[in-house]
Amino acid sequence: MGNRVNYVLSYLDVMIEEEESDIIRLELRRIRGENYFFRALAYFRLITLWGNVPHYEHVLDGNDDAYTLTQMPIAQFRDEIIEDLDSACNVLPLPEEIPDGDRGRASQVAAYGFRGKVKLYWASWKKYGWPEIEGFVQDDTEAQAYFADAAEDFNRVINDYGLAL
């Protein structure tokens, strides 16, 4: 999925700049936000399964290019995932802005909720450790900061959007 997302992202900025219609530009920005969301989701799943994994933000040029990738430390992945989710939060629509025919697509609320989940997992790993990953160091201070950040994102989802369960 990562290569497909990177492919789409590599062309969206050019398309947004060249587009004259505000409506189409808005939809292209939404698609860009969805792709940031999906890339964050894919990489988060990878690190929860395997820890340090190869990371790339360019379009791979075949298998030879893929074989040259090296593993990235999980802390850098965390930063990349949160950065992608920050970008998604900035451009995805609010729930009330999503037409009925588009229900189920990523929204700003989904991005905040998922960003909170990423921060919650990171806080838990930093507090309780992750012994399977060589060199992973617990840090209670960092854990508490990420617990607080996660709580802010979850609080926003619960209280700021008028969602009813």
Backbone torsions as a table, in degrees:
resi	resn	phi	psi	omega
1	MET	NA	-36.2	-176.6
2	GLY	-56.5	-42.1	-178.1
3	ASN	-67.7	-37.8	178.9
4	ARG	-66.3	-43.0	178.0
5	VAL	-62.2	-45.3	179.7
6	ASN	-61.5	-36.3	177.9
7	TYR	-62.9	-48.2	179.7
8	VAL	-62.1	-46.8	-178.4
9	LEU	-62.1	-33.3	-178.1
10	SER	-65.8	-24.0	-179.1
11	TYR	-103.3	-19.8	-175.1
12	LEU	-64.2	-42.1	-178.8
13	ASP	-60.4	-40.9	178.4
14	VAL	-64.8	-43.3	-179.6
15	MET	-64.0	-41.0	-179.8
16	ILE	-63.7	-43.1	179.8
17	GLU	-64.5	-38.5	-175.7
18	GLU	-82.6	-19.1	-176.4
19	GLU	-72.9	135.1	-179.8
20	GLU	-94.7	-25.5	-177.7
21	SER	-81.7	125.6	178.3
22	ASP	-63.0	-36.4	-178.9
23	ILE	-65.6	-44.7	-179.9
24	ILE	-70.0	-38.7	176.5
25	ARG	-60.0	-40.7	177.8
26	LEU	-62.6	-42.6	179.1
27	GLU	-67.6	-37.1	177.2
28	LEU	-65.6	-37.6	175.9
29	ARG	-63.8	-39.6	177.3
30	ARG	-61.9	-43.8	178.9
31	ILE	-62.7	-39.0	176.7
32	ARG	-61.8	-44.6	177.7
33	GLY	-61.0	-41.0	177.9
34	GLU	-63.4	-38.5	178.9
35	ASN	-68.3	-38.3	173.3
36	TYR	-60.8	-42.2	178.7
37	PHE	-60.6	-46.9	-178.3
38	PHE	-67.1	-37.3	178.2
39	ARG	-65.5	-42.0	177.4
40	ALA	-61.6	-42.7	179.2
41	LEU	-61.9	-45.6	-179.4
42	ALA	-63.3	-47.1	-179.4
43	TYR	-68.1	-34.9	177.4
44	PHE	-64.0	-41.8	177.4
45	ARG	-62.6	-39.8	179.2
46	LEU	-62.7	-47.0	-176.6
47	ILE	-71.7	-30.0	177.3
48	THR	-69.9	-27.1	178.5
49	LEU	-84.8	-42.4	-170.3
50	TRP	-126.0	-3.3	-179.5
51	GLY	78.6	-122.3	179.3
52	ASN	-71.0	124.8	179.3
53	VAL	-136.8	164.9	176.5
54	PRO	-64.2	144.7	-178.6
55	HIS	-132.5	140.5	176.6
56	TYR	-153.9	148.9	177.9
57	GLU	-124.8	23.4	176.6
58	HIS	-122.4	169.8	177.5
59	VAL	-82.1	123.1	-178.6
60	LEU	-69.5	142.4	179.3
61	ASP	-102.9	63.9	177.4
62	GLY	87.1	-178.1	-176.7
63	ASN	-65.1	-35.9	180.0
64	ASP	-58.9	-39.7	177.4
65	ASP	-66.7	-40.4	179.6
66	ALA	-63.7	-37.1	-178.6
67	TYR	-68.0	-19.5	-179.4
68	THR	-84.8	-10.0	-178.1
69	LEU	-67.8	142.0	176.8
70	THR	-115.9	161.7	-179.5
71	GLN	-69.7	143.7	177.1
72	MET	-106.4	139.1	176.7
73	PRO	-58.0	142.9	-174.1
74	ILE	-60.1	-31.2	179.3
75	ALA	-64.2	-36.2	176.7
76	GLN	-69.8	-36.5	175.7
77	PHE	-59.8	-44.3	179.2
78	ARG	-54.5	-47.6	-179.5
79	ASP	-61.4	-42.8	180.0
80	GLU	-65.4	-42.0	-179.7
81	ILE	-64.4	-46.7	-179.9
82	ILE	-65.4	-37.9	176.9
83	GLU	-62.1	-43.2	176.7
84	ASP	-61.9	-40.9	-180.0
85	LEU	-70.4	-34.2	173.7
86	ASP	-59.6	-45.2	179.1
87	SER	-62.3	-41.8	178.8
88	ALA	-63.8	-42.8	179.7
89	CYS	-59.3	-32.8	-176.4
90	ASN	-76.4	-22.2	-174.6
91	VAL	-121.8	-16.7	-179.8
92	LEU	-71.6	149.6	-177.1
93	PRO	-75.6	159.1	172.4
94	LEU	-72.4	157.0	-178.6
95	PRO	-54.9	-39.6	-177.9
96	GLU	-72.5	-13.3	178.9
97	GLU	-89.8	-5.8	-178.1
98	ILE	-88.0	120.7	178.1
99	PRO	-62.2	152.7	-178.2
100	ASP	-54.3	-35.5	-179.7
101	GLY	-70.4	-13.0	-178.7
102	ASP	-107.1	10.7	179.1
103	ARG	-56.7	139.7	-178.7
104	GLY	101.5	-14.1	175.3
105	ARG	-79.6	158.5	-177.9
106	ALA	-61.5	139.2	177.2
107	SER	-124.8	174.1	177.8
108	GLN	-60.1	-37.9	179.4
109	VAL	-63.4	-42.3	178.9
110	ALA	-61.9	-40.6	-180.0
111	ALA	-65.6	-42.9	177.2
112	TYR	-64.9	-42.4	179.5
113	GLY	-63.3	-42.6	180.0
114	PHE	-70.2	-37.5	176.4
115	ARG	-61.6	-39.7	175.5
116	GLY	-61.4	-39.6	178.8
117	LYS	-64.5	-43.9	178.4
118	VAL	-59.4	-45.5	179.8
119	LYS	-65.7	-38.0	178.5
120	LEU	-64.4	-44.8	177.2
121	TYR	-61.1	-45.5	-178.8
122	TRP	-60.7	-44.0	179.1
123	ALA	-60.4	-42.5	179.3
124	SER	-64.8	-42.2	179.0
125	TRP	-64.5	-42.5	-179.4
126	LYS	-67.6	-32.1	-179.1
127	LYS	-78.8	-45.7	-172.2
128	TYR	-103.0	-6.6	176.3
129	GLY	90.1	167.0	176.3
130	TRP	-147.2	76.8	-171.5
131	PRO	-62.9	-21.0	-179.6
132	GLU	-70.2	-19.3	-178.9
133	ILE	-98.9	116.5	-179.8
134	GLU	-61.4	129.2	176.8
135	GLY	85.2	-0.2	178.8
136	PHE	-73.7	127.7	-174.3
137	VAL	-115.4	130.0	174.6
138	GLN	-70.8	149.0	178.8
139	ASP	-155.3	102.9	-175.6
140	ASP	-64.5	-35.0	179.1
141	THR	-63.8	-46.6	177.7
142	GLU	-64.1	-39.3	178.8
143	ALA	-59.1	-47.3	-178.8
144	GLN	-63.2	-37.7	178.1
145	ALA	-63.9	-42.0	179.6
146	TYR	-73.0	-33.1	172.8
147	PHE	-59.5	-44.4	179.7
148	ALA	-64.8	-42.7	178.3
149	ASP	-62.9	-42.0	178.2
150	ALA	-62.2	-43.1	179.7
151	ALA	-60.7	-38.1	177.2
152	GLU	-62.0	-45.4	179.1
153	ASP	-63.9	-44.1	-179.8
154	PHE	-66.9	-37.8	176.8
155	ASN	-61.4	-41.6	177.9
156	ARG	-60.7	-46.2	-179.6
157	VAL	-62.3	-42.9	-176.0
158	ILE	-72.1	-40.4	-169.0
159	ASN	-107.1	-22.5	-169.9
160	ASP	-97.0	-5.7	-172.2
161	TYR	-117.3	-0.3	177.9
162	GLY	63.7	28.6	-179.2
163	LEU	-79.0	140.8	177.6
164	ALA	-113.5	134.6	177.9
165	LEU	-88.9	NA	NA
